[in-house]
Amino acid sequence: MKGNQTIPVTVSILEIEWLSDHMKDLYIYMSQLEDTYLFENEFIKILLENQHYSGQVLWKVFTPYIIYAMTSIAYFSNHLISEQCIGFFASDYEGFGHPGAMRVIIVCIGLSFLCIEMVQMSYLKFGYFEDFWNLFMVSSVLCNVYLVFEHVYNFSNIHYDAMI
């Protein structure tokens, strides 16, 4: 490449030790801003881009959701067809997996997702209900947890054929 010159550049690293203890407060402040002008600032872009969120999202959100979804599909397709259910933790079906463990996974992960949604509700107030996907998430998790408990305890006296 003719005509290109190498230019020496001095690079300095910005130490922001005082900010590392207050990153959570900064994120909360930025999440509550109505105007997005702050996100055009280069310093803020560097702070947000260097936090390596993709790994955290993968392990803390995506992986539990995949476990929840696959367990729900396996439970509802294999164990919900069993009319008798002798207890929440019992293995009452000879098919795929242990239904007691599946029930625990569905209920525990579902309730943890609902807790996350409740935190969002507390921050967003009525704005939370403006997004269809928020309502879809809450209603789908509630329906799954309800179906698990209904299958075990039949507290609504729903006939088995109607539940399927």
C-alpha positions as CSV (number, residue, x, y, z in Angstrom):
1,M,0.0,0.0,0.0
2,K,1.9,3.0,-1.3
3,G,1.4,6.4,0.2
4,N,0.3,5.2,3.6
5,Q,2.3,6.5,6.5
6,T,2.6,5.1,10.0
7,I,1.7,7.6,12.6
8,P,2.8,7.1,16.2
9,V,0.0,7.2,18.7
10,T,0.1,7.6,22.4
11,V,-2.5,5.5,24.3
12,S,-3.5,6.2,27.9
13,I,-5.7,4.0,30.0
14,L,-8.3,5.8,32.1
15,E,-8.5,4.5,35.7
16,I,-11.9,4.9,37.2
17,E,-11.6,3.0,40.5
18,W,-14.1,5.3,42.2
19,L,-16.8,4.3,39.6
20,S,-16.4,0.6,40.0
21,D,-18.1,0.7,43.4
22,H,-21.0,2.7,42.0
23,M,-21.7,1.0,38.6
24,K,-25.0,-0.3,39.8
25,D,-26.1,3.2,40.8
26,L,-25.0,4.5,37.4
27,Y,-27.0,1.8,35.6
28,I,-30.1,2.5,37.6
29,Y,-29.8,6.2,36.9
30,M,-29.3,5.7,33.2
31,S,-32.2,3.2,33.0
32,Q,-34.6,5.9,34.4
33,L,-33.6,8.6,31.9
34,E,-36.4,9.7,29.6
35,D,-34.0,11.1,27.0
36,T,-31.3,8.9,25.4
37,Y,-28.8,11.7,24.8
38,L,-26.5,10.3,27.5
39,F,-25.9,7.2,25.4
40,E,-24.3,9.3,22.6
41,N,-21.4,10.1,24.9
42,E,-18.3,8.1,24.0
43,F,-17.3,7.6,27.6
44,I,-20.7,6.0,28.4
45,K,-20.5,3.8,25.2
46,I,-17.1,2.5,26.3
47,L,-18.4,1.8,29.9
48,L,-21.3,-0.1,28.6
49,E,-19.5,-2.0,25.8
50,N,-16.7,-3.2,28.0
51,Q,-19.0,-4.9,30.6
52,H,-19.1,-8.2,28.7
53,Y,-22.9,-8.7,29.0
54,S,-23.2,-11.4,26.4
55,G,-21.8,-14.1,28.7
56,Q,-23.9,-13.0,31.6
57,V,-27.0,-12.9,29.4
58,L,-26.2,-16.4,28.1
59,W,-25.7,-18.0,31.5
60,K,-28.1,-16.0,33.7
61,V,-31.1,-15.7,31.4
62,F,-30.9,-17.8,28.2
63,T,-29.7,-21.0,29.8
64,P,-32.3,-21.0,32.5
65,Y,-35.0,-20.2,30.0
66,I,-33.9,-23.1,27.7
67,I,-34.0,-25.4,30.7
68,Y,-37.4,-24.1,31.6
69,A,-38.8,-24.4,28.1
70,M,-37.4,-27.9,27.4
71,T,-38.6,-29.2,30.8
72,S,-42.1,-27.7,30.3
73,I,-42.3,-29.2,26.8
74,A,-41.2,-32.6,28.1
75,Y,-43.5,-32.5,31.1
76,F,-46.6,-31.3,29.3
77,S,-46.1,-33.8,26.4
78,N,-45.1,-36.8,28.5
79,H,-46.5,-36.5,32.0
80,L,-49.6,-34.4,31.6
81,I,-51.2,-37.3,29.7
82,S,-51.0,-39.4,32.9
83,E,-54.4,-38.9,34.6
84,Q,-53.3,-40.1,38.0
85,C,-50.8,-38.1,40.0
86,I,-49.9,-39.3,43.4
87,G,-47.9,-36.3,44.6
88,F,-45.8,-33.3,43.7
89,F,-42.5,-35.0,44.1
90,A,-43.6,-38.5,43.1
91,S,-42.6,-40.4,40.0
92,D,-46.0,-41.5,38.9
93,Y,-45.2,-42.3,35.3
94,E,-42.9,-44.8,33.7
95,G,-42.0,-42.6,30.7
96,F,-39.3,-40.1,30.0
97,G,-37.7,-38.3,33.0
98,H,-38.7,-37.9,36.6
99,P,-42.0,-35.9,36.7
100,G,-41.3,-34.7,40.3
101,A,-38.0,-33.2,39.4
102,M,-39.6,-31.7,36.3
103,R,-42.3,-30.1,38.4
104,V,-39.8,-28.6,40.7
105,I,-37.7,-27.2,37.8
106,I,-40.8,-25.7,36.1
107,V,-42.1,-24.1,39.3
108,C,-38.8,-22.8,40.6
109,I,-37.5,-21.3,37.4
110,G,-41.0,-20.0,36.6
111,L,-41.2,-18.3,40.0
112,S,-37.7,-16.8,39.5
113,F,-38.8,-15.4,36.2
114,L,-41.9,-13.9,37.8
115,C,-39.7,-12.3,40.5
116,I,-37.6,-10.7,37.8
117,E,-40.8,-9.5,36.1
118,M,-42.0,-8.0,39.4
119,V,-38.8,-6.1,39.8
120,Q,-39.4,-4.7,36.3
121,M,-43.0,-3.8,37.2
122,S,-41.8,-1.9,40.3
123,Y,-39.4,0.2,38.2
124,L,-41.6,0.7,35.1
125,K,-45.0,1.1,37.0
126,F,-47.8,1.1,34.5
127,G,-45.4,1.4,31.6
128,Y,-44.7,-2.3,32.1
129,F,-48.1,-3.2,30.8
130,E,-47.7,-1.2,27.6
131,D,-45.4,-3.9,26.1
132,F,-47.3,-6.9,24.8
133,W,-44.3,-9.2,25.3
134,N,-44.2,-8.4,29.1
135,L,-47.8,-9.5,29.4
136,F,-47.1,-12.6,27.2
137,M,-44.2,-13.6,29.4
138,V,-46.1,-13.3,32.7
139,S,-49.2,-15.0,31.4
140,S,-47.3,-17.9,29.9
141,V,-45.3,-18.6,33.1
142,L,-48.4,-18.2,35.2
143,C,-50.3,-20.7,33.0
144,N,-47.4,-23.2,33.1
145,V,-47.1,-23.1,36.9
146,Y,-50.9,-23.2,37.3
147,L,-51.1,-26.3,35.0
148,V,-48.4,-28.1,37.0
149,F,-50.3,-27.5,40.3
150,E,-53.7,-28.3,38.7
151,H,-52.4,-31.5,37.4
152,V,-51.1,-32.6,40.8
153,Y,-53.8,-31.3,43.2
154,N,-56.8,-30.7,41.0
155,F,-57.9,-27.8,43.2
156,S,-60.1,-26.3,40.5
157,N,-62.0,-29.6,39.9
158,I,-61.3,-29.3,36.2
159,H,-62.1,-32.6,34.4
160,Y,-59.0,-34.3,33.1
161,D,-60.2,-34.3,29.5
162,A,-60.8,-30.5,29.6
163,M,-57.3,-29.8,30.9
164,I,-55.7,-31.7,28.0
